[in-house]
């Protein structure tokens, strides 16, 4: 799973992460949206890590 994520360019990862975060925060905080926000943070973090490589 992580190998596939590493293959995606970091700019795209951060962009997708920001979009997921925005959707999760706009809709309101429920359990599913919490997962969206968490996934968004995870993608942004992974993108930043990939950029540093």
C-alpha positions, 0 to 999 in steps of 0.5 A: 500500500505504501509503495503505491502512495510513494509512486504518486508525486508529492504535489498531487498527494498534498493537493488531494490531502487538502481537498479531503481535509476541506470536504471533511471540515465543510460537511461537519464533524461526524465519524466519516468526516473524521476519517476524511480529515485524518486521510487528508492529514495523512496524505499531506504528511506523506507528500511532505515526507516524499518531497524531502527525499 
